[in-house]
Amino acid sequence: MENSRELTTSQQPSSKIKPQWTHRLVWSTLGSLFGAALPCGYCMGVINSPAVVRPSPNPASSFSSYALTATGLQHMRSWCESSLFKNYGIGLTPAALDTLWALIVSIYLIGGVLGSACAGWAANRFGRRGCILLSGSLLCLAGVGFLTCRFLESVELLLISRLVVGFGAGLISTCLPLYHSEIAALPQRGTLGVGCSVGFSVGMVVAQILTLDSVFGGEQHWHIALGFYLVFMAICYAAFPYYAESPKWLYIVKQRREEAIHTLIRLRGTNLGLEQEILAMEQESDTKCRTRGLVEVLRDPKMMLPLVLLCAYQGGQQLSGCSSIYYYSVSIFKGSGLSPRTAELLNLAAGNVNLVTSLLGPLLMAKFNRRTLMLLSTCFCGLLMFAFGCLVEHSVLIPWLSFASIASVFLYLFAFQLALGPMPSFIGAELFEVPSRSVALSMGNQVGWGCNFLVGFLFPTMHSILGFWIFIVFSMFSCLLYLLTKFYLPETRNREVSLVAELVSRGFRSKVL
């Protein structure tokens, strides 16, 4: 406390000092991004890409004349079939094999739901940095399983490894945005807040490249593709002792104030201009010194609107149709009359468009208001998804419309990464104060992972019932998010969380503008 008083009384105003990008801040961010978020995105994309396409018995349109036998590596499907026959004498029908493969793909998402459910407790119990270490241990354990399952001919080991890596990803998707937002100074918060989303996007593109048949996607090397993310983890976790702990967690949750101030000074590179940050932590610590549980958060009427916003953005991100685009992009390109090789390259190009746009996220979040970006993103995502559904529906009569549908896919990915892609991962850290933050982010991520699972698992059935009008349904979710943003999302850029929390404390009667 003596240090905090000295800093508060002796320093010059923090508003006159521009925050530094110190080595410790930069390395803590990049190391955790490439060592934690990238492997999680990699594991999400490594099974889903490249997609295997087969002729469909229902040639109702140029797109639906192709369907996915399943997402993932064809060699892995053959290996699963032969391993089960060798070990148990079970011969799988094509339908049973599709069901098994759907389980292999979706069990990662089930692990994500479970990991998110535990993330709030883990982030408070072990710290933000400790939670990253815990998830890294789980990812390493799963990586060993991936590398050995082919030689052991164990489909069970593959399933368990997918569940474990999903659990670790659920921890990361909750803890990492929390960690980045709490080690950043106020003007840096938007730039660092999108780090988790960028890491996932980078990981998915790396997975697309490494699972090509010419790299590690062949019959003899697919297990290497599954576990290759361990290389990135080995590099980044080697310097883990250098990563800073969250000063807010130390100060508010653990009441280790001297250590928190020392950590804050090392992150900022100076002891000048820290009085505003310390004063904000002091106010939160004095009024709400203990962390809150799930029941407390749900019963607090002041938490209703921020919880609705967070869960709506997390779930709406998936229900806006992004997952269906990722899963079916190869089929879209094949349906336009392109060769399989060209369709594969265009799928890779779509992944790179998604990545490049996501890399603009830190700049956009630093320069533009959150509300403006989210309004633009949700508006254009809704319009482009609506256009995509209409174009594909009529492409059977006007074949050249298939090329317009391809263009709409690329434009959709661009609009998605303006805000709807990156913002849900960190907006909770700007809506909730520290005592409620980890629990709230955990709830939001459970909704996000759950909706991702539902879309991935139910999309084929819904598509068979509704046809391409299912994309119109997706566009409606984007429209609902637009309305929610317009009337209830306060501007959080360069605002202290305590001020934002006050703006949304009256539920749907809150006046956020």
C-alpha positions as CSV (number, residue, x, y, z in Angstrom):
1,M,0.0,0.0,0.0
2,E,2.9,2.4,0.7
3,N,4.1,2.0,-2.9
4,S,0.6,2.7,-4.2
5,R,0.4,5.9,-2.2
6,E,3.8,7.1,-3.3
7,L,3.0,6.4,-6.9
8,T,-0.4,8.1,-6.6
9,T,1.0,11.3,-5.1
10,S,4.3,11.7,-6.8
11,Q,3.8,10.7,-10.4
12,Q,2.7,13.0,-13.2
13,P,-0.7,12.4,-14.8
14,S,-0.9,9.2,-16.6
15,S,-2.9,10.7,-19.4
16,K,0.2,12.6,-20.5
17,I,2.3,9.4,-20.8
18,K,1.9,7.1,-23.8
19,P,2.0,3.4,-22.7
20,Q,5.2,1.6,-23.8
21,W,5.3,-1.7,-25.6
22,T,7.9,-3.2,-23.3
23,H,9.7,-6.4,-24.1
24,R,7.9,-8.2,-21.3
25,L,4.5,-7.1,-22.5
26,V,5.2,-8.0,-26.1
27,W,6.7,-11.4,-25.3
28,S,4.0,-12.2,-22.8
29,T,1.4,-11.5,-25.5
30,L,3.1,-13.1,-28.5
31,G,4.4,-16.1,-26.6
32,S,1.0,-16.9,-25.2
33,L,-0.7,-16.2,-28.6
34,F,1.5,-18.5,-30.6
35,G,2.1,-21.0,-27.8
36,A,-1.6,-21.4,-26.7
37,A,-4.1,-19.8,-29.1
38,L,-2.4,-21.0,-32.3
39,P,-2.3,-24.7,-31.3
40,C,-6.0,-24.5,-30.3
41,G,-6.9,-23.1,-33.7
42,Y,-4.6,-25.6,-35.4
43,C,-6.5,-28.5,-33.7
44,M,-9.8,-27.0,-34.8
45,G,-8.7,-26.8,-38.4
46,V,-6.5,-29.9,-38.8
47,I,-9.5,-32.3,-38.9
48,N,-11.8,-30.0,-40.9
49,S,-9.4,-29.4,-43.7
50,P,-9.0,-30.3,-46.5
51,A,-12.6,-31.5,-46.9
52,V,-13.2,-34.6,-48.9
53,V,-15.9,-34.2,-51.6
54,R,-18.0,-36.9,-53.2
55,P,-20.9,-36.7,-55.6
56,S,-24.3,-36.3,-54.0
57,P,-27.3,-38.3,-55.0
58,N,-29.4,-35.1,-55.0
59,P,-28.2,-32.8,-57.8
60,A,-30.7,-30.1,-57.0
61,S,-28.2,-27.3,-57.6
62,S,-24.7,-26.8,-58.8
63,F,-23.5,-26.7,-55.2
64,S,-25.5,-29.6,-53.8
65,S,-24.3,-31.9,-56.5
66,Y,-21.3,-32.2,-54.2
67,A,-21.4,-33.1,-50.5
68,L,-18.9,-33.8,-47.8
69,T,-18.3,-37.5,-47.1
70,A,-17.0,-36.0,-43.9
71,T,-14.7,-33.2,-43.0
72,G,-11.1,-34.2,-42.5
73,L,-8.4,-36.4,-43.9
74,Q,-9.5,-39.3,-46.1
75,H,-6.6,-41.4,-44.9
76,M,-7.7,-41.0,-41.3
77,R,-11.1,-42.3,-42.2
78,S,-9.7,-45.4,-43.9
79,W,-7.4,-45.9,-40.9
80,C,-10.3,-45.7,-38.4
81,E,-12.2,-48.3,-40.5
82,S,-9.3,-50.7,-40.8
83,S,-8.3,-50.3,-37.1
84,L,-11.7,-51.1,-35.8
85,F,-12.0,-54.2,-38.1
86,K,-8.5,-55.4,-37.0
87,N,-9.1,-54.9,-33.3
88,Y,-12.7,-55.8,-32.9
89,G,-13.8,-57.4,-36.2
90,I,-16.3,-54.6,-36.7
91,G,-17.0,-53.7,-40.3
92,L,-18.5,-50.2,-40.5
93,T,-21.1,-49.2,-43.1
94,P,-20.6,-45.8,-44.8
95,A,-23.3,-44.3,-42.6
96,A,-21.6,-45.7,-39.4
97,L,-18.3,-44.4,-40.6
98,D,-19.7,-41.0,-41.1
99,T,-21.2,-41.0,-37.6
100,L,-17.8,-42.1,-36.1
101,W,-16.1,-39.3,-38.0
102,A,-18.7,-36.7,-36.9
103,L,-17.9,-37.8,-33.3
104,I,-14.1,-37.4,-33.9
105,V,-14.7,-33.9,-35.3
106,S,-17.3,-32.8,-32.7
107,I,-15.8,-34.2,-29.6
108,Y,-13.2,-31.4,-29.8
109,L,-16.2,-29.0,-29.4
110,I,-17.6,-31.0,-26.5
111,G,-14.2,-30.7,-24.8
112,G,-14.4,-26.9,-25.4
113,V,-17.7,-26.7,-23.6
114,L,-16.3,-28.6,-20.6
115,G,-13.1,-26.6,-20.6
116,S,-15.0,-23.3,-20.7
117,A,-17.2,-24.5,-17.8
118,C,-14.0,-24.9,-15.6
119,A,-12.1,-21.9,-16.9
120,G,-13.6,-19.3,-14.6
121,W,-12.6,-21.4,-11.5
122,A,-9.2,-22.2,-12.9
123,A,-8.4,-18.6,-13.9
124,N,-9.2,-17.5,-10.3
125,R,-7.6,-20.5,-8.5
126,F,-4.3,-20.7,-10.5
127,G,-4.1,-17.2,-12.0
128,R,-4.4,-16.2,-15.7
129,R,-0.8,-17.3,-16.3
130,G,-1.2,-20.6,-14.4
131,C,-4.4,-21.4,-16.4
132,I,-2.4,-21.0,-19.6
133,L,0.2,-23.4,-18.2
134,L,-2.5,-25.9,-17.2
135,S,-4.0,-25.8,-20.7
136,G,-0.6,-26.2,-22.3
137,S,0.0,-29.3,-20.3
138,L,-3.3,-30.8,-21.6
139,L,-2.4,-29.9,-25.1
140,C,1.0,-31.5,-24.8
141,L,-0.6,-34.7,-23.4
142,A,-3.1,-34.8,-26.3
143,G,-0.2,-34.2,-28.8
144,V,1.6,-37.3,-27.6
145,G,-1.7,-39.2,-28.1
146,F,-2.0,-37.9,-31.7
147,L,1.5,-38.9,-32.6
148,T,1.2,-42.4,-31.2
149,C,-2.4,-43.4,-32.0
150,R,-1.6,-44.5,-35.6
151,F,1.2,-46.9,-34.4
152,L,-0.9,-48.2,-31.6
153,E,-3.9,-48.5,-34.0
154,S,-6.1,-47.0,-31.3
155,V,-9.2,-45.1,-32.4
156,E,-10.0,-44.7,-28.7
157,L,-6.7,-42.8,-28.1
158,L,-7.6,-40.5,-31.0
159,L,-11.0,-39.7,-29.5
160,I,-9.6,-39.2,-26.0
161,S,-6.8,-36.9,-27.4
162,R,-9.4,-34.8,-29.3
163,L,-11.5,-34.5,-26.1
164,V,-8.4,-33.5,-24.0
165,V,-7.2,-30.9,-26.6
166,G,-10.7,-29.5,-26.8
167,F,-10.8,-29.1,-23.0
168,G,-7.5,-27.2,-23.2
169,A,-8.9,-25.0,-25.9
170,G,-11.9,-24.2,-23.8
171,L,-9.6,-23.0,-21.0
172,I,-7.6,-21.0,-23.4
173,S,-10.5,-19.3,-25.2
174,T,-11.7,-18.0,-21.8
175,C,-8.4,-17.3,-20.0
176,L,-6.3,-15.8,-22.8
177,P,-8.5,-12.8,-23.7
178,L,-8.8,-12.2,-19.9
179,Y,-5.0,-12.4,-19.6
180,H,-4.3,-10.1,-22.5
181,S,-6.8,-7.4,-21.4
182,E,-5.4,-7.4,-17.9
183,I,-1.7,-7.0,-18.7
184,A,-2.5,-4.2,-21.3
185,A,-2.7,-0.5,-20.5
186,L,-6.1,1.1,-21.3
187,P,-5.1,2.4,-24.8
188,Q,-3.5,-1.0,-25.6
189,R,-6.5,-3.1,-24.5
190,G,-8.2,-3.3,-27.9
191,T,-5.0,-4.2,-29.7
192,L,-4.2,-7.1,-27.4
193,G,-7.8,-8.1,-26.9
194,V,-8.0,-9.6,-30.4
195,G,-4.9,-11.7,-29.9
196,C,-6.8,-14.9,-29.1
197,S,-8.9,-14.6,-32.3
198,V,-5.8,-13.9,-34.4
199,G,-4.0,-16.9,-32.9
200,F,-7.0,-19.2,-33.7
201,S,-7.1,-17.9,-37.3
202,V,-3.3,-18.4,-37.8
203,G,-3.6,-21.9,-36.4
204,M,-6.4,-22.8,-38.8
205,V,-4.4,-21.6,-41.8
206,V,-1.3,-23.4,-40.7
207,A,-3.4,-26.6,-40.4
208,Q,-4.8,-26.1,-43.9
209,I,-1.3,-26.0,-45.3
210,L,0.2,-28.9,-43.3
211,T,-2.7,-31.2,-44.1
212,L,-2.2,-30.9,-47.9
213,D,-1.3,-34.3,-49.4
214,S,2.0,-32.8,-50.5
215,V,3.0,-31.9,-46.9
216,F,1.7,-34.1,-44.0
217,G,-1.7,-35.1,-45.3
218,G,-0.5,-38.4,-46.9
219,E,-1.3,-41.9,-45.7
220,Q,2.0,-42.3,-43.8
221,H,2.2,-38.9,-42.2
222,W,-1.3,-37.7,-41.1
223,H,-0.4,-38.4,-37.4
224,I,2.4,-35.9,-37.7
225,A,0.0,-33.3,-39.0
226,L,-2.2,-33.9,-36.0
227,G,0.6,-33.3,-33.5
228,F,2.7,-30.8,-35.3
229,Y,1.5,-28.0,-33.1
230,L,3.8,-29.3,-30.4
231,V,6.6,-27.5,-32.3
232,F,5.1,-24.1,-31.7
233,M,4.4,-25.0,-28.1
234,A,8.0,-26.1,-27.4
235,I,9.3,-22.8,-28.8
236,C,6.9,-20.5,-26.9
237,Y,6.6,-22.4,-23.6
238,A,10.4,-22.5,-23.3
239,A,10.3,-18.8,-22.2
240,F,7.2,-19.2,-20.1
241,P,9.0,-18.1,-16.8
242,Y,9.4,-14.7,-18.5
243,Y,5.6,-14.2,-19.0
244,A,4.1,-11.7,-16.6
245,E,1.2,-12.6,-14.3
246,S,-1.9,-10.4,-14.5
247,P,-1.4,-7.5,-12.1
248,K,-5.2,-7.2,-11.6
249,W,-5.4,-10.8,-10.5
250,L,-2.6,-10.3,-8.0
251,Y,-4.0,-7.0,-6.7
252,I,-7.7,-7.7,-6.5
253,V,-8.1,-11.5,-6.3
254,K,-5.1,-12.5,-4.3
255,Q,-4.5,-9.2,-2.5
256,R,-0.8,-9.4,-3.2
257,R,-0.5,-5.7,-3.8
258,E,3.3,-5.1,-3.6
259,E,3.9,-7.9,-6.1
260,A,1.1,-6.6,-8.3
261,I,2.6,-3.1,-8.4
262,H,6.1,-4.6,-9.1
263,T,4.6,-6.6,-12.0
264,L,2.9,-3.5,-13.3
265,I,6.1,-1.5,-13.3
266,R,7.9,-4.3,-15.3
267,L,5.1,-4.4,-17.8
268,R,5.0,-0.7,-18.3
269,G,8.8,-0.2,-18.2
270,T,8.5,2.7,-15.8
271,N,7.0,3.7,-12.5
272,L,5.7,6.9,-14.0
273,G,2.1,7.4,-14.9
274,L,0.7,4.4,-13.1
275,E,-1.5,6.2,-10.6
276,Q,-4.7,5.8,-12.7
277,E,-4.3,2.1,-13.1
278,I,-3.5,1.6,-9.4
279,L,-6.4,3.8,-8.4
280,A,-8.8,1.8,-10.5
281,M,-7.5,-1.5,-9.0
282,E,-7.8,0.0,-5.5
283,Q,-11.4,1.0,-6.1
284,E,-12.3,-2.4,-7.4
285,S,-10.5,-4.1,-4.5
286,D,-12.1,-2.0,-1.8
287,T,-15.6,-2.5,-3.0
288,K,-15.5,-6.0,-4.4
289,C,-12.6,-7.7,-2.9
290,R,-13.6,-11.3,-3.4
291,T,-14.4,-13.2,-6.6
292,R,-18.0,-14.1,-7.3
293,G,-19.5,-17.5,-8.1
294,L,-21.9,-18.4,-10.9
295,V,-25.0,-18.3,-8.8
296,E,-24.1,-14.8,-7.4
297,V,-23.5,-13.5,-10.9
298,L,-26.8,-14.9,-12.3
299,R,-28.8,-13.5,-9.4
300,D,-27.4,-10.0,-9.7
301,P,-29.8,-7.9,-11.8
302,K,-26.9,-5.6,-12.7
303,M,-25.3,-8.5,-14.5
304,M,-28.3,-9.3,-16.8
305,L,-27.6,-7.0,-19.7
306,P,-23.8,-7.6,-19.9
307,L,-24.4,-11.3,-19.7
308,V,-27.0,-11.1,-22.5
309,L,-24.6,-9.1,-24.6
310,L,-21.7,-11.5,-24.0
311,C,-23.6,-14.7,-24.6
312,A,-25.4,-13.3,-27.6
313,Y,-22.1,-12.3,-29.3
314,Q,-20.5,-15.6,-28.4
315,G,-23.4,-17.7,-29.7
316,G,-24.4,-15.4,-32.5
317,Q,-20.8,-15.5,-33.8
318,Q,-21.4,-19.2,-34.6
319,L,-25.1,-18.9,-35.6
320,S,-24.2,-16.2,-38.1
321,G,-23.0,-19.0,-40.4
322,C,-19.2,-18.7,-40.2
323,S,-18.8,-22.4,-39.3
324,S,-20.9,-23.6,-42.2
325,I,-18.7,-21.4,-44.5
326,Y,-15.6,-23.0,-43.1
327,Y,-16.9,-26.5,-43.4
328,Y,-18.5,-26.3,-46.9
329,S,-16.2,-23.9,-48.7
330,V,-14.6,-26.7,-50.8
331,S,-18.1,-27.9,-51.9
332,I,-19.0,-24.4,-52.8
333,F,-16.0,-24.0,-55.1
334,K,-16.6,-27.5,-56.6
335,G,-20.2,-26.6,-57.3
336,S,-19.0,-23.7,-59.5
337,G,-17.5,-26.2,-62.0
338,L,-13.9,-25.9,-60.7
339,S,-11.5,-28.8,-60.6
340,P,-10.8,-30.4,-57.2
341,R,-7.3,-28.9,-57.2
342,T,-8.5,-25.4,-57.9
343,A,-11.2,-25.8,-55.3
344,E,-8.6,-26.9,-52.7
345,L,-6.5,-23.8,-53.6
346,L,-9.5,-21.5,-53.3
347,N,-10.3,-23.0,-49.9
348,L,-6.7,-22.2,-48.8
349,A,-7.2,-18.7,-50.3
350,A,-10.4,-18.3,-48.2
351,G,-8.5,-19.3,-45.1
352,N,-5.8,-16.7,-45.9
353,V,-8.3,-14.0,-46.5
354,N,-9.8,-14.8,-43.1
355,L,-6.3,-14.7,-41.6
356,V,-5.2,-11.4,-43.3
357,T,-8.4,-9.7,-42.3
358,S,-8.0,-10.9,-38.7
359,L,-4.5,-9.4,-38.6
360,L,-6.1,-6.0,-39.2
361,G,-8.0,-6.5,-36.0
362,P,-5.4,-5.0,-33.6
363,L,-5.2,-1.9,-35.8
364,L,-9.0,-1.6,-36.2
365,M,-9.7,-2.0,-32.5
366,A,-7.0,0.6,-31.6
367,K,-8.3,3.2,-34.1
368,F,-12.1,2.8,-34.3
369,N,-14.9,2.5,-31.7
370,R,-16.2,-1.0,-30.9
371,R,-19.9,-0.1,-31.6
372,T,-19.1,1.3,-35.0
373,L,-17.1,-1.8,-36.0
374,M,-19.7,-4.2,-34.6
375,L,-22.6,-2.4,-36.4
376,L,-20.8,-2.6,-39.7
377,S,-19.7,-6.2,-39.2
378,T,-23.1,-7.5,-38.3
379,C,-24.9,-5.5,-41.0
380,F,-22.7,-6.7,-43.8
381,C,-22.5,-10.3,-42.5
382,G,-26.3,-10.4,-42.6
383,L,-26.6,-8.9,-46.1
384,L,-23.8,-11.1,-47.5
385,M,-25.2,-14.3,-46.0
386,F,-28.6,-13.4,-47.3
387,A,-27.1,-12.8,-50.8
388,F,-25.2,-16.0,-50.6
389,G,-28.3,-18.1,-49.9
390,C,-30.2,-16.4,-52.7
391,L,-27.4,-16.7,-55.2
392,V,-26.8,-20.4,-54.6
393,E,-30.5,-21.2,-54.7
394,H,-30.8,-19.7,-58.2
395,S,-27.5,-20.8,-59.5
396,V,-29.1,-24.0,-60.9
397,L,-31.0,-21.8,-63.4
398,I,-28.2,-19.2,-63.9
399,P,-24.8,-21.1,-63.6
400,W,-22.7,-18.0,-63.6
401,L,-24.3,-16.9,-60.3
402,S,-22.1,-19.6,-58.7
403,F,-19.1,-17.3,-59.2
404,A,-21.0,-14.5,-57.5
405,S,-21.6,-16.8,-54.6
406,I,-17.8,-17.4,-54.3
407,A,-17.3,-13.7,-54.2
408,S,-19.9,-13.4,-51.4
409,V,-18.0,-16.0,-49.4
410,F,-14.8,-13.9,-49.5
411,L,-16.6,-10.7,-48.7
412,Y,-18.4,-12.4,-45.9
413,L,-15.1,-13.5,-44.3
414,F,-13.8,-9.9,-44.6
415,A,-16.9,-8.5,-42.9
416,F,-16.9,-11.2,-40.3
417,Q,-13.3,-10.3,-39.2
418,L,-14.1,-6.6,-38.8
419,A,-15.7,-7.3,-35.4
420,L,-18.0,-10.3,-35.2
421,G,-15.0,-12.6,-35.4
422,P,-12.6,-11.0,-32.9
423,M,-14.8,-9.0,-30.5
424,P,-16.8,-11.7,-28.7
425,S,-13.5,-13.1,-27.3
426,F,-12.6,-10.0,-25.4
427,I,-15.7,-7.8,-25.1
428,G,-16.6,-9.5,-21.8
429,A,-13.3,-8.3,-20.3
430,E,-14.5,-4.7,-21.1
431,L,-18.0,-5.2,-19.7
432,F,-17.4,-7.0,-16.4
433,E,-15.3,-6.0,-13.4
434,V,-12.6,-8.4,-12.1
435,P,-14.7,-10.2,-9.4
436,S,-17.3,-11.3,-12.0
437,R,-15.1,-11.3,-15.1
438,S,-13.8,-14.9,-15.1
439,V,-17.2,-16.5,-14.4
440,A,-18.9,-14.3,-17.0
441,L,-16.3,-15.1,-19.7
442,S,-16.6,-18.8,-18.8
443,M,-20.4,-18.7,-19.4
444,G,-20.0,-16.8,-22.6
445,N,-17.5,-19.3,-24.0
446,Q,-19.7,-22.2,-23.0
447,V,-22.5,-20.7,-25.2
448,G,-20.0,-20.1,-28.0
449,W,-18.6,-23.6,-28.0
450,G,-22.1,-25.1,-27.6
451,C,-23.4,-23.2,-30.6
452,N,-20.4,-24.2,-32.6
453,F,-21.1,-27.8,-31.8
454,L,-24.8,-27.5,-32.7
455,V,-24.1,-25.8,-36.0
456,G,-21.4,-28.4,-37.0
457,F,-23.5,-31.3,-35.9
458,L,-27.0,-30.2,-37.1
459,F,-26.1,-28.3,-40.2
460,P,-26.3,-31.3,-42.6
461,T,-29.7,-32.2,-41.3
462,M,-31.0,-28.6,-41.4
463,H,-29.6,-28.2,-44.9
464,S,-31.4,-31.3,-46.1
465,I,-34.7,-29.9,-44.7
466,L,-34.4,-26.2,-45.5
467,G,-32.0,-26.3,-48.5
468,F,-30.0,-23.2,-48.9
469,W,-32.6,-21.1,-47.1
470,I,-30.7,-22.2,-44.0
471,F,-28.3,-19.4,-44.9
472,I,-31.2,-17.0,-44.7
473,V,-31.8,-18.1,-41.2
474,F,-28.1,-17.4,-40.4
475,S,-28.5,-13.9,-41.8
476,M,-31.4,-13.3,-39.5
477,F,-29.1,-14.0,-36.5
478,S,-26.7,-11.3,-37.8
479,C,-29.6,-8.9,-38.0
480,L,-30.6,-9.6,-34.4
481,L,-27.0,-8.9,-33.3
482,Y,-27.1,-5.6,-35.2
483,L,-30.2,-4.5,-33.3
484,L,-28.8,-5.6,-30.0
485,T,-25.6,-3.7,-30.7
486,K,-27.5,-0.6,-31.8
487,F,-29.6,-0.3,-28.7
488,Y,-27.7,-1.9,-25.9
489,L,-23.9,-2.1,-26.4
490,P,-22.0,0.8,-24.8
491,E,-18.8,2.1,-26.2
492,T,-16.0,0.5,-24.3
493,R,-12.9,1.8,-26.1
494,N,-10.6,3.7,-23.8
495,R,-13.1,3.5,-20.9
496,E,-12.5,2.1,-17.5
497,V,-14.5,-1.1,-16.9
498,S,-16.1,0.4,-13.8
499,L,-17.7,3.2,-15.9
500,V,-18.9,0.7,-18.5
501,A,-20.4,-1.6,-15.8
502,E,-22.4,1.3,-14.5
503,L,-23.8,2.1,-17.9
504,V,-25.3,-1.4,-18.3
505,S,-26.3,-1.9,-14.7
506,R,-30.0,-1.2,-15.2
507,G,-30.6,-4.1,-17.6
508,F,-32.7,-3.3,-20.7
509,R,-33.6,0.1,-19.3
510,S,-30.0,1.1,-19.5
511,K,-29.2,4.2,-21.5
512,V,-25.8,3.3,-23.1
513,L,-25.4,6.2,-25.5
